[in-house]
Amino acid sequence: MKKTVFSITAFAISAAMLVGCGGAKKEGGKKGALSGSNAEKVYVAPGEHDEFYAFISGGFSGQLAVYGLPSGRLFKVIPIFSQDAEKAYGYNEETKPMLETSYGFVPWDDAHHPDLSQTKGEIDGRWCFINGNNTPRIARVDLKTFETAEILEIPNSAGNHSSSFVTENTEYVVAGTRFSVPVPQRDMPISEYKGNFKGALSFISVGNEGEMDLSFQILMPGFDYDLAHPGRGASHGWFFFTTYNSEEANSLLEVNASQNDKDFIAAINWKKAEEYIAAGKFTTVPAEYAHNVYSDRTHSATSTMKKEVRVLNPADCPGLVYFLPTPKSPHGCDVDPSGEYIVGNGKLSANLTVHSFTKMLDAIKNEKFDGEAYGIPILKFEDVLAGTVVQPGLGPLHTEFDDKGNAYTTFFISSEVVKWKLGTWEVLDRKPTYYSVGHLMIPGGNSQKPWGKYLVAMNKITKDRYLPTGPELCQSAQLYDISGDKMELLSDFPTIGEPHYAAACPADLIAPNQTKIYKLEDNQHPYVAKSEKETKVVREGNVVHVYMTMIRSHFAPDNIEGIKVGDKVYFHVTNLEQDYDVPHGFAMIGANNSELLIMPGQTETLFWEPKQVGVWPMYCTDFCSALHQEMQGYVRVSPAGSSTALSWSLDGE
Amino acid sequence: MKTINVIVAIVVAALFIGCGGGEQREAPPGVKPKSMVKKEEPAGPDKGVGPIKSIDIPATIDDALAATGKEVFEAKCTACHKIGKRFVGPDLTGVVDRREPEWIMNMILDPELMVKENETAKALLAEYMSPMANQSLTEEEARSILEYFRTL
C-alpha cells in the first residue's frame, strides 16, 4: 500500500518537475536533505577529487582524521599521540621515540585542536599542528607526507587546552594550560591554590622547516585558560586567550567557577614579549620536557630531553598582558578575518560578547583601567566592547567567519548553529544540529581568508542519527552549505573519537606537494639494505639484526636459520619499490607488538623475541600483487645454546 | 524503503536529463568509446608505447655507459631479474636480440602503460604474473641499462 502511495507521489513529482523544467530548480533546494540538489552538492563522482581537505581532531582517540569535503569521505587517520598497530606507529623501533615524554613512554593522548600553518594570514598548506591535552604536547604533521614529523612536550602545563593555534606567519604556535598548577611542581596543600598556582602560556617558535622550539612562557594567574586565537591584520602581534575560573576555585568548579559575572579574555602582546626577551627580562627556570623529531632521511625519530625554559612574569613586564572582562566562563576566543573583532563565547551567558581591537588599544592608551589582577591591568568592559549579539541561543561555544562579514556560532545547549552579522550584531539565520554541537569549522575560518562555502558542525551526541552500535555511539560532523543567505544542511557523517575542532583548506594547497615515494638513494637508515646484495643477518651476542628487503613479491632473505630461543631479533625491512602506492607489510608470528607497513624506499624495524623452538613464518600483510599470497618466508628457531649456524637465503642462494 | 530510493533516484535522474542542456553524455549508438577500439598493431618493429619513440644506437658499445648501466641494474632491478636465470622476471641475457631498444626502455620507464597497451608486454605479464615494477628511473638511467644489456 505504502509503495503504491510513494510511486504515485513520485510519478506526480517527476511529472511536475519535467513540466516545470528550468524555473523549478530553486524549489528543489528547499526540500532539505531529500531533494536532489543537496545530494548533488555532496556527491563526488568515483575517481573525482574533493574540493577541500578537512583535518578533524580525533579527541580521545589521540589521532587526526583527514576527510574530503564536500563528500565527507575519510582518507586517512594520522597517528599522532596514540600507538597505531596498523601503521606500526609507536610500535616499530623508528617511531617509539615520538611518544617519549618526561613521564616516560606515553602511548595515548587526547588530541584537540588542529590548526594549519599560515603565511601572511592565509593558510599555506605546509603543516598541521595539534595539541595533546592530557600529557601536554604539541605535534606537527608534515602535509607532504601526512605523517607526524615532530612532537614537543610542554612543561609547567596541565590540560594543554588553549592550543595549538598559529600566528599569521606561523612565527609561533601557542600552547596554553587549562589547569593552573604549582610552578615549579611541589608538594603543597590543594586548598592553598589561590595565589599560588600559576597558568603557563607557551610560545613555540616555528622555523623554516617547521622545527619547533619552546621560545618562552608567560606565567599567568591561576585561572583556567580555555581557548585562544591569534590577532591578524591590524591585531597581528597579539594573541587572545579565554579564561574561566577567575574565581580560582579548586573544587566543584561547576558551581564555584561560575560565581563571577565576568571572566576575562587575556590579550597578550607577543611582540612586546619578544622585546622583553631581547632585553633579558626573563628568568630561566629548570624544566624537563621531551622534544621528538622524525626524519624522512633516516626514517627514524629521536627524542631529546630539554632542561630549561625562559619565563616572563607579567607583573614585571608592563604592557605585556591586559584583561578584557568577558561574561561568563567564555569558551571559544575567536578573531574575525579583519582582526578587529574578538568574540568571547561566554558559555553561561545569554548574550555573545564582541570586543573591538581598536577600542582596546584606545583604552590601553588612555589607561581606562578597572583595577588589576596580580599586576595585570583590567580594561573597562564598556570601553572595549564592540557589540553584543542579544540572546542568540543557549550555551555559545565557538564562532567562525565567512568571507562576507558573517559570523557563525555554535550553541551546545540549544543544539544549533546561528549566523549573525559582524557590525550590526543581528541574527540572520539559525539551523538545528543533531545534536549538542561543540565546535564548528569553515575552511580557512581561522585566517584572513576564509572560503565561505561550507560549514562543518561537530556534534557530541548522535543518539538516533545512525544505526545503533551498542551503548557507545559515534560522534558526527554535519556539513552545511553557507554560500547563500540561509544555511542549508547537506549531509552528516560519523567521525572518529570525539571531534573537538577542525581545520580545512582547498585541496590544491596540499595535493600537488605530496611525497609519492622515498628515494632509495636518500635512505640513511642505519640498517638499510638498498639492494638484495646488501641483505645479511648479523649476530651480536644474543641480538640479531636482519637486514631484509621486500619487492613484489618476495622478501630477501626469506629463509633464515640459526636464530635461538632467547635471542632479540630486529627485522630491519627496506621496501625496494620505487613506484607510487606500492607499500608492503611485514608480520611475524607471535610478535608482541604490531605489523610493519613500509612505504616505497623506506626502512622500518620490527622487534621479535622468539620464545619457542620451531620453524616460524612471516608474510606480507598488504596485498601487493597477484603473487602477494606467495610473499612469505620462514625463520628456524633452535634451542638456546644450539650450534645451528647462522644462515640466510633466497631461492637457495 | 528501497523502492522509494529507487524512485527518488529515477526522479532525480529524470530531472538531470530533462534540464541538463546541450551537454553530450553518451556516444551515439554504434560508435565505441576510444578505449574499446582495438588498436591496430603497428607494422614493422615493435617499439612499444611510452616516452621513447625512436633512439639511435651506435654500432660500438660504450663501455663506460654500460658500466653505469650495470650499477643501476644491480641497485634497482636485481631483486627480480637475474642474468642467466629466470627469476621473478625473465632472464635478460640476449634481450637486445629479442626486443627493440625503444621497447626495452619503454618497459623500464612506463611498465604500467606497456602491460596495458603492448601485446608483447601483456603476454609477459600473463606468463610471469608479477607486474614489472616501475623503479622511477630517468631516461638516462634506462639508456645506460640498455647499453649494459648489449654486453650480455
Interface residues (C-beta under 8 A of the other chain):
Chain A: K3 F6 S7 A10 I13 S14 M17 L18 C21 G22 K25 G28 L34 G36 A39 E40 I517 L520 K530 S531 E532 K533 T549 I551 R552 S553 H554 A556 L576 E577 Q578 D579 V582 S625 A626 L627 D651
Chain B: T3 I4 I7 V8 I10 V11 V12 A14 L15 F16 G18 C19 E74 A75 K76 T78 A79 C80 F87 V88 M129 S130 P131 A133 N134 Q135 S136 L137
